[in-house]
């Protein structure tokens, strides 16, 4: 993480933005104390649409049925 003072940030803003676009974080300090951080922009995730996976995912009818004894033992469960 790179740290620059306010004067350097003003003078070299374009260069700093290029570095941020390449993935580097930049801290801007005033009198040696951090006051801001430039970080790469991450686009917002697409909103989830309820029901968009309908028909693509299914759960077996016996999903929550007890496990066979040998499998239960393998998971350290009582039969």
VOROGU-678253 format. One record per residue (C-alpha): residue in three letters; x, y, z. Coordinates in nm, 3 decimals, padded with zeros to 5 digits. Layout:
% residues N
REC type       u       v       w
REC  Ala       X       Y       Z
...
% end
This chain:
% residues 79
REC type       u       v       w
REC  Unk  00.000  00.000  00.000
REC  Unk  00.143  00.331 -00.108
REC  Unk  00.114  00.646  00.107
REC  Unk  00.133  00.999 -00.033
REC  Unk  00.076  01.342  00.116
REC  Unk -00.200  01.574 -00.005
REC  Unk  00.036  01.781 -00.222
REC  Unk  00.165  01.467 -00.397
REC  Unk -00.191  01.343 -00.445
REC  Unk -00.293  01.671 -00.611
REC  Unk  00.017  01.682 -00.828
REC  Unk  00.010  01.318 -00.937
REC  Unk -00.360  01.232 -00.923
REC  Unk -00.371  01.085 -01.275
REC  Unk -00.074  00.858 -01.205
REC  Unk -00.219  00.751 -00.870
REC  Unk -00.552  00.668 -01.033
REC  Unk -00.370  00.450 -01.288
REC  Unk -00.202  00.262 -01.004
REC  Unk -00.534  00.220 -00.826
REC  Unk -00.694  00.092 -01.148
REC  Unk -00.418 -00.172 -01.158
REC  Unk -00.519 -00.290 -00.810
REC  Unk -00.295 -00.090 -00.574
REC  Unk -00.441  00.089 -00.271
REC  Unk -00.317  00.443 -00.208
REC  Unk -00.340  00.621  00.127
REC  Unk -00.351  01.001  00.131
REC  Unk -00.205  01.152  00.447
REC  Unk -00.214  01.499  00.600
REC  Unk  00.076  01.583  00.830
REC  Unk  00.172  01.216  00.823
REC  Unk -00.170  01.094  00.939
REC  Unk -00.388  00.893  00.699
REC  Unk -00.709  01.075  00.604
REC  Unk -00.828  00.889  00.293
REC  Unk -00.770  00.576  00.092
REC  Unk -00.806  00.527 -00.283
REC  Unk -00.910  00.173 -00.369
REC  Unk -01.004  00.005 -00.697
REC  Unk -01.371  00.041 -00.791
REC  Unk -01.572 -00.280 -00.783
REC  Unk -01.893 -00.269 -00.983
REC  Unk -02.207 -00.356 -00.792
REC  Unk -02.318 -00.714 -00.821
REC  Unk -02.626 -00.779 -01.024
REC  Unk -02.927 -00.799 -00.797
REC  Unk -03.049 -01.148 -00.724
REC  Unk -03.377 -01.237 -00.890
REC  Unk -03.602 -01.463 -00.685
REC  Unk -03.697 -01.773 -00.878
REC  Unk -03.426 -01.734 -01.143
REC  Unk -03.296 -02.087 -01.075
REC  Unk -03.639 -02.250 -01.077
REC  Unk -03.622 -02.578 -01.265
REC  Unk -03.240 -02.578 -01.260
REC  Unk -03.189 -02.690 -00.901
REC  Unk -03.382 -02.957 -00.717
REC  Unk -03.368 -03.117 -00.376
REC  Unk -03.421 -03.489 -00.341
REC  Unk -03.738 -03.597 -00.160
REC  Unk -03.526 -03.781  00.099
REC  Unk -03.285 -03.488  00.155
REC  Unk -03.347 -03.474  00.528
REC  Unk -03.397 -03.848  00.581
REC  Unk -03.170 -04.019  00.835
REC  Unk -02.834 -04.131  00.699
REC  Unk -02.759 -04.500  00.659
REC  Unk -02.584 -04.630  00.976
REC  Unk -02.240 -04.674  00.811
REC  Unk -02.247 -04.317  00.677
REC  Unk -02.364 -04.177  01.012
REC  Unk -02.070 -04.351  01.182
REC  Unk -01.830 -04.206  00.922
REC  Unk -01.950 -03.858  01.024
REC  Unk -01.923 -03.942  01.395
REC  Unk -02.299 -03.937  01.443
REC  Unk -02.506 -04.171  01.656
REC  Unk -02.722 -04.408  01.459
% end
